[in-house]
């Protein structure tokens, strides 16, 4: 999608602090971090929201969680704990309509958030 910021990052048309990349996903530091570690994990394929996932995407979602665990280890937040969050649609807090997952850690994360 030509006007999607995450597609531009995935295609290296826009600079970002990339921490992980493979053929399926790219992960980079959030520009407005909500925790000491705040990394976005984004599929390279444009999928707008969680509601747009199909059965063919099951492997991709599993891969995203494996990548989140690997990054958590590398960022030294795995042992203390971390959160993986996906927001869906406007009332769910989604601001960029390209499926993405927030990896958050490095501080005590309370529930509900705030």
N, C-alpha and C positions, 0 to 999 in steps of 0.2 A: 504494500500500500504506500503510495508515494508521499503522503503527507503525515505518515505515522512516525513519531519520534523514535519509538523502539525499533521499528524496521530500519530506520536510518542508522541507528547504533549497531544493529545486527549486521548491516551491510557495510559497516565501517565508513559511512558517509558523514558521520558526526563523531566527534571525540567523546570519550568516556573513560573512566578509570576502570578498565576491565580486569576482573580478578579470575575469570574462568571462561573458557570457550571450547566448544567442540562442534561437531556437525549438526547437533540438534538445538543447543541452547547457548546463550551468552549470559554472563553474570557480571554486573558492574555496581559500583558504589552509588548509592542514592545521593542526589545533589542536596536534598533536604533531610538529612538523617534524623530519625526519631529515636535512635539508640547509638551507642558507641560503634557498634557494627550494624550497618543497615545496607544490605546488598540486595539488588533486584535480580531475580533469575527469570529470564525471558526466553520463550521458545523462538527460534529463528523464523518459523512459519507464522504468518499473521493469523491469529485466532483472536477475535474481538473480546469475548468474555467466557467465563466458565460455562455459560449456557450454550455456547457454540461448540463445546467439546463433543466428540462422538466416540463410539467404541474404538475406532482406529487410533484414537489419541491415548488410550490406556497406557501403552508402553512409554509414551512421552511423559505422562504425569509421574509415573514411577521413576523415570530417569531424573526428572526435576528434583524429586525428593532425595534421590541418591546424591545428586550434585549438591544439594543443600547440606547434606550430612558431611560430604567431603570438604566443602568450604568452611563449615562450622569447625571442623578439625583444624584446618589450616589457619583459621582466624583465632584459634585457641578459645573458643566459646562452647565447644561441645560438652565438656565435662560439667561446667556450671549450668548449662542449659541455654536453650534458644527457642525462638518461635518462628514458624513459617506461616505466612498469612497471604491469602488471596482474597481480594475484594471484587465483588461482582455488581456492576451497574452503579448508577449515581448514588442511590441511597445506601448502598453497601460500601461506599467510599472509593469507588474506582474513578480515577481521574484521567488515566490514559487507557483508551479502549484497544489494548493489545494485551492479551493474557499475560500476567506476570505474578510472581510470588516474591514477597518480602521476607528476607532472612534477617531477623533481628536478634541481637544479643549484646553481651558486654555490660549489662546492668540487670537488676532485678526487675523483671517484667510483671507488672500487676495485672489482675483481671478483675473487673473490666479495665480496658486500657484507659489511661488518663494521667 
